[in-house]
Amino acid sequence: MNWRARISPNLIIIAVCARPYVVAAAQAGFKIAAFDIFNDIETRRLCFSSERVAFSDGGFDADDLWRKLCAVDLAGAAVIYGSGLENQPKLLDRISGCFPLLGNAPETVALTKDPSRFFSLLDRLGIAYPETRFEPPPELPGWLMKQGGGSGGTHIRLWDGQVQGYYQRMAQGIPASILFVADGAELEVIGYNEQWLAPAPGMPFRYGGGVGNADFTDHARISMADAARKVVAATGLRGLNSMDFMLAANGPLALEVNPRLSASFDFYDIPALLEMHMQGCCGVLQSLVQRPAGSKAHLVYYADHDVEVSRAQEWPEWTADLPVAGTACKAGEPVCSIFAHADDAHAAKALVFARARQLDAQLRTF
């Protein structure tokens, strides 16, 4: 039987930002219901049904999401998911009990997002990572405090002596990730990405954006791919996943695995990428025949002052995740996404930051 015949034509998408997956699913002909924290203009336009879900402390409000999910009238719909569920394995398990999951099983997510189990796994696999402790370090300087299951960097703090989460020694280098598709045993690399931060009060390591097809050394690429391949073989990861690293002077240091669709999906304009995810979830690993040329950068534009979106606002063509007119964005909240294409990652990164400055000047006139 053809793999697509095993997939319902109805699809439910759950993610902090569902828009990139919604666009890909709509292009593939799916009827879609989406749940995220933005419910932007494009998501509303492409979906049969879309809802904004309450979100706090790095995860969806379980009661709000479940209530809205149960109200969807999409017979036999399967669920694909991105960030927002990693810190709630019970909620993901509950969803999987009512809907087929096109993604990693709840037990796989729990394994990879439990810090003690994950770093023990890295030890067994011989994968390097920053010094990590589950008891408070003897000294304050140089340590981070992290929460298991967090996403977007909002769960990371400089350790201030409070006993909470787990502790990791700060490592100097370039934040990086590898995007790959897996079938439970092997993987196909989609791309290597550089990431950057958008620090905010109380969130010094908040995710700010990234760029695909990053110009890393062959050694860094081979090491990242080898680490991801070992994790796939040990955990049975399926579909699209990503793995984060710090590219230190002596090589990549593993930070975490994101066992679900990630923001780096948006770095690659590959028409079949979502279908590759679904095939991987069905145990079929498709090779990437043609890789996109150049690099694509994505920047999250956060408001640095309170903004109310005017009906007169004209959004540049290089923006997405656009709020509807009348939306009030408080200082520090995401307003939209900005994109840029260029011949290489350095040029794409420079262009996306230039566009952010242009949009900032434009929004200050309203």
C-alpha positions as CSV (number, residue, x, y, z in Angstrom):
1,M,0.0,0.0,0.0
2,N,1.2,3.5,-0.8
3,W,2.3,5.4,2.3
4,R,-0.1,8.3,1.5
5,A,-3.0,5.9,1.4
6,R,-2.3,5.2,5.1
7,I,-2.7,8.9,6.0
8,S,-6.0,10.6,6.7
9,P,-6.8,13.6,4.4
10,N,-7.7,15.4,7.6
11,L,-4.8,16.8,9.7
12,I,-4.6,18.5,13.1
13,I,-1.5,20.6,13.7
14,I,-0.4,21.6,17.2
15,A,2.6,23.8,17.7
16,V,3.6,27.1,19.4
17,C,3.7,28.5,15.8
18,A,1.7,26.3,13.4
19,R,1.9,28.5,10.3
20,P,4.9,26.9,8.5
21,Y,3.4,23.4,8.9
22,V,0.0,24.7,7.9
23,V,1.3,26.2,4.7
24,A,3.1,22.9,3.8
25,A,0.0,20.8,4.7
26,A,-2.2,23.0,2.6
27,Q,0.1,22.7,-0.4
28,A,-0.1,18.9,0.0
29,G,-3.9,19.0,-0.1
30,F,-4.8,18.4,3.5
31,K,-7.9,19.7,5.3
32,I,-6.4,21.3,8.4
33,A,-7.3,22.3,12.0
34,A,-4.6,24.2,13.8
35,F,-3.9,25.1,17.4
36,D,-1.1,27.5,18.4
37,I,-0.5,30.7,20.4
38,F,-0.8,33.2,17.5
39,N,-3.6,32.1,15.1
40,D,-2.1,34.5,12.5
41,I,-3.7,35.7,9.3
42,E,-2.3,33.0,7.0
43,T,-3.1,30.2,9.4
44,R,-6.7,31.3,9.6
45,R,-7.0,31.6,5.8
46,L,-5.6,28.1,5.1
47,C,-7.4,26.1,7.9
48,F,-10.8,24.6,8.1
49,S,-10.6,25.5,11.8
50,S,-7.9,27.4,13.8
51,E,-7.7,28.3,17.5
52,R,-5.4,30.3,19.7
53,V,-4.5,28.3,22.8
54,A,-3.5,29.6,26.2
55,F,0.3,29.1,26.9
56,S,2.5,29.6,29.9
57,D,5.7,28.3,31.4
58,G,6.9,26.8,28.1
59,G,3.8,24.7,27.4
60,F,0.2,24.8,26.3
61,D,-2.6,25.1,28.9
62,A,-3.6,21.4,28.9
63,D,-7.3,22.0,29.7
64,D,-7.7,24.7,27.1
65,L,-6.0,22.7,24.4
66,W,-8.0,19.5,25.1
67,R,-11.3,21.3,25.2
68,K,-10.7,23.0,21.8
69,L,-9.2,19.8,20.3
70,C,-12.3,17.8,21.3
71,A,-14.5,20.3,19.6
72,V,-12.9,19.8,16.1
73,D,-15.1,18.0,13.6
74,L,-12.5,16.3,11.4
75,A,-13.2,12.6,11.0
76,G,-10.2,10.3,11.4
77,A,-7.8,13.3,11.6
78,A,-4.1,12.5,12.4
79,V,-2.1,14.9,14.6
80,I,1.3,16.4,13.8
81,Y,3.0,18.5,16.4
82,G,5.8,21.0,17.1
83,S,6.9,22.7,20.2
84,G,4.7,23.2,23.2
85,L,4.0,19.6,24.3
86,E,7.5,18.4,25.4
87,N,7.0,19.4,29.0
88,Q,3.6,17.7,29.2
89,P,4.1,14.0,28.3
90,K,0.8,13.1,29.9
91,L,-1.1,15.5,27.6
92,L,0.7,14.1,24.5
93,D,-0.2,10.6,25.7
94,R,-3.8,11.7,26.1
95,I,-3.9,13.1,22.6
96,S,-2.3,9.9,21.2
97,G,-5.1,7.9,22.8
98,C,-7.7,9.7,20.7
99,F,-5.9,10.6,17.5
100,P,-3.2,8.9,15.4
101,L,0.1,10.6,15.9
102,L,2.4,11.4,13.0
103,G,5.3,12.0,15.2
104,N,7.3,10.5,17.9
105,A,5.4,8.4,20.5
106,P,5.0,10.0,24.0
107,E,7.5,7.5,25.5
108,T,10.1,8.6,23.0
109,V,9.5,12.3,23.7
110,A,9.7,11.5,27.5
111,L,13.0,9.7,27.1
112,T,14.7,12.5,25.1
113,K,13.3,15.4,27.1
114,D,14.1,13.9,30.5
115,P,17.5,15.5,31.3
116,S,18.8,12.7,33.5
117,R,17.9,10.0,31.0
118,F,19.0,12.0,28.0
119,F,22.5,12.9,29.3
120,S,22.9,9.3,30.6
121,L,22.2,8.2,27.0
122,L,24.8,10.6,25.7
123,D,27.3,9.1,28.1
124,R,26.6,5.6,26.8
125,L,26.8,6.8,23.2
126,G,30.1,8.7,23.7
127,I,28.6,12.0,22.7
128,A,30.3,15.1,24.2
129,Y,28.1,17.7,26.1
130,P,28.8,20.5,28.6
131,E,29.3,19.5,32.2
132,T,25.8,18.8,33.6
133,R,24.7,18.4,37.2
134,F,21.5,17.5,38.9
135,E,22.6,18.9,42.2
136,P,23.5,22.6,42.7
137,P,27.1,23.3,41.7
138,P,29.5,24.4,44.4
139,E,29.9,27.9,42.9
140,L,27.6,30.4,41.2
141,P,29.6,31.9,38.3
142,G,29.7,30.0,35.0
143,W,26.5,27.9,35.4
144,L,23.1,27.9,33.7
145,M,19.9,26.6,35.2
146,K,17.6,24.8,32.8
147,Q,14.2,23.2,32.9
148,G,13.6,19.8,31.3
149,G,11.1,19.9,28.4
150,G,11.5,23.7,27.8
151,S,11.7,25.2,24.3
152,G,12.7,28.5,22.7
153,G,15.3,29.2,25.3
154,T,12.8,30.8,27.7
155,H,13.5,28.1,30.3
156,I,17.3,28.9,30.6
157,R,18.6,31.3,33.3
158,L,22.0,32.2,34.7
159,W,22.1,30.2,37.9
160,D,21.4,32.5,40.9
161,G,21.6,30.0,43.7
162,Q,17.9,28.8,43.5
163,V,17.4,25.0,43.5
164,Q,15.4,24.4,40.4
165,G,15.7,22.2,37.3
166,Y,19.2,21.0,36.3
167,Y,22.5,22.8,35.9
168,Q,24.9,23.1,33.0
169,R,28.2,24.8,32.7
170,M,28.2,27.6,30.2
171,A,30.1,26.8,27.0
172,Q,31.5,29.4,24.6
173,G,30.8,28.9,20.9
174,I,28.2,29.2,18.1
175,P,24.6,28.0,18.8
176,A,23.9,25.4,16.1
177,S,21.5,22.7,15.2
178,I,21.0,19.9,12.7
179,L,17.6,19.2,11.1
180,F,17.1,15.6,10.0
181,V,14.4,13.1,9.1
182,A,14.5,9.6,10.6
183,D,12.7,6.3,10.2
184,G,13.4,4.9,13.6
185,A,16.8,3.5,12.7
186,E,18.6,5.8,10.2
187,L,18.4,9.4,9.2
188,E,18.7,11.8,6.3
189,V,20.3,15.2,7.0
190,I,18.2,18.1,5.8
191,G,20.5,20.9,6.9
192,Y,22.8,22.5,9.4
193,N,21.7,25.8,11.0
194,E,23.2,28.7,13.0
195,Q,21.0,30.2,15.7
196,W,21.0,33.4,17.6
197,L,19.4,34.8,20.7
198,A,17.0,37.7,21.4
199,P,17.7,38.4,25.1
200,A,14.9,39.9,27.2
201,P,14.6,40.7,30.9
202,G,14.3,37.4,32.7
203,M,14.9,35.5,29.5
204,P,18.6,36.1,28.6
205,F,18.6,33.0,26.2
206,R,15.4,33.5,24.4
207,Y,15.4,32.2,20.8
208,G,15.8,35.0,18.2
209,G,16.0,33.2,14.9
210,G,18.4,31.3,12.7
211,V,19.7,30.6,9.2
212,G,19.9,27.4,7.2
213,N,22.7,25.9,5.2
214,A,25.2,27.4,7.7
215,D,28.8,27.5,6.6
216,F,30.2,25.1,9.3
217,T,33.4,23.1,8.9
218,D,33.3,19.6,7.6
219,H,34.4,18.4,11.0
220,A,31.5,20.1,12.7
221,R,29.0,18.8,10.2
222,I,30.3,15.2,10.4
223,S,30.3,15.3,14.2
224,M,26.8,16.7,14.5
225,A,25.4,14.1,12.0
226,D,27.2,11.3,13.8
227,A,25.8,12.3,17.1
228,A,22.3,12.6,15.7
229,R,22.6,9.2,14.0
230,K,23.6,7.5,17.3
231,V,20.6,9.1,19.1
232,V,18.2,7.9,16.4
233,A,19.5,4.4,16.5
234,A,19.3,4.4,20.3
235,T,15.8,6.0,20.7
236,G,13.9,5.1,17.5
237,L,13.2,8.7,16.6
238,R,10.9,9.1,13.6
239,G,10.0,11.9,11.3
240,L,11.6,15.4,11.3
241,N,13.6,16.2,14.4
242,S,16.4,18.5,15.3
243,M,19.4,18.4,17.7
244,D,21.0,21.4,19.2
245,F,24.7,21.9,19.8
246,M,27.2,24.5,20.9
247,L,30.0,24.6,18.4
248,A,32.9,25.0,20.8
249,A,36.6,25.4,19.9
250,N,37.2,21.7,20.4
251,G,34.1,20.5,18.6
252,P,30.3,20.3,18.9
253,L,28.8,19.9,22.4
254,A,25.3,18.4,22.4
255,L,22.6,20.3,24.3
256,E,19.3,18.7,23.5
257,V,17.1,16.8,21.0
258,N,13.8,18.3,19.8
259,P,11.8,15.1,19.0
260,R,9.2,17.0,16.9
261,L,8.8,19.5,14.1
262,S,11.1,22.4,14.9
263,A,11.5,26.1,13.9
264,S,14.3,25.1,11.5
265,F,11.6,23.6,9.2
266,D,11.1,27.2,8.1
267,F,14.8,27.5,6.9
268,Y,14.3,25.1,4.0
269,D,11.9,25.7,1.1
270,I,11.6,22.0,0.2
271,P,8.1,21.2,-1.2
272,A,8.1,17.6,0.1
273,L,9.5,18.3,3.5
274,L,6.3,17.7,5.5
275,E,5.6,14.6,3.5
276,M,9.2,13.4,4.3
277,H,8.2,13.8,7.9
278,M,5.1,11.8,7.5
279,Q,6.9,9.1,5.6
280,G,9.5,8.9,8.3
281,C,6.8,8.5,10.9
282,C,5.5,5.5,8.8
283,G,9.0,4.0,8.7
284,V,9.9,5.1,5.2
285,L,13.1,7.1,4.8
286,Q,13.1,9.3,1.7
287,S,16.4,10.7,0.4
288,L,16.6,14.4,-0.4
289,V,17.1,14.5,-4.1
290,Q,17.8,18.2,-4.5
291,R,18.9,20.5,-1.8
292,P,17.9,24.2,-1.9
293,A,20.5,26.6,-3.1
294,G,21.7,29.5,-0.9
295,S,20.5,30.2,2.6
296,K,17.2,31.3,4.2
297,A,17.2,33.2,7.5
298,H,14.3,33.6,9.9
299,L,14.1,36.2,12.6
300,V,11.5,36.6,15.3
301,Y,10.5,40.2,15.6
302,Y,9.8,41.0,19.2
303,A,8.2,44.3,20.1
304,D,10.5,46.6,22.2
305,H,7.5,48.8,23.0
306,D,3.7,48.3,23.2
307,V,2.3,47.9,19.7
308,E,-1.3,47.8,18.5
309,V,-1.6,46.6,14.9
310,S,-3.3,49.2,12.8
311,R,-5.7,48.4,9.9
312,A,-3.4,50.7,7.9
313,Q,-0.4,48.6,8.5
314,E,1.1,47.3,5.3
315,W,3.3,44.3,5.9
316,P,6.3,43.7,3.7
317,E,6.3,40.6,1.6
318,W,9.2,39.2,3.6
319,T,7.1,39.0,6.8
320,A,4.9,36.1,8.1
321,D,3.0,35.1,11.2
322,L,1.1,38.3,10.9
323,P,-1.3,39.4,13.6
324,V,-4.8,40.5,12.7
325,A,-5.6,44.2,12.8
326,G,-6.4,45.4,16.3
327,T,-4.0,42.9,18.0
328,A,-2.2,44.5,20.9
329,C,1.4,43.2,21.4
330,K,3.0,44.2,24.6
331,A,6.7,45.0,24.8
332,G,8.7,41.8,24.7
333,E,6.0,39.8,22.9
334,P,6.5,38.4,19.3
335,V,4.9,40.5,16.6
336,C,5.8,38.6,13.5
337,S,8.5,36.7,11.7
338,I,10.9,38.1,9.1
339,F,12.6,36.2,6.3
340,A,15.5,36.7,4.0
341,H,17.1,34.6,1.2
342,A,20.7,35.1,0.0
343,D,23.5,33.2,-1.6
344,D,25.1,32.2,1.7
345,A,24.2,32.2,5.4
346,H,26.3,35.3,6.2
347,A,24.5,37.4,3.7
348,A,21.1,36.0,4.6
349,K,21.7,36.8,8.3
350,A,22.8,40.4,7.5
351,L,19.8,40.9,5.3
352,V,17.2,39.6,7.8
353,F,18.6,41.9,10.5
354,A,18.5,44.9,8.1
355,R,14.9,44.1,7.4
356,A,14.2,43.9,11.2
357,R,15.5,47.5,11.5
358,Q,13.4,48.6,8.6
359,L,10.2,47.1,10.1
360,D,11.0,48.6,13.5
361,A,11.2,52.0,12.0
362,Q,7.9,51.4,10.1
363,L,6.0,50.2,13.2
364,R,7.1,53.2,15.2
365,T,5.2,55.5,12.9
366,F,1.9,54.0,14.1
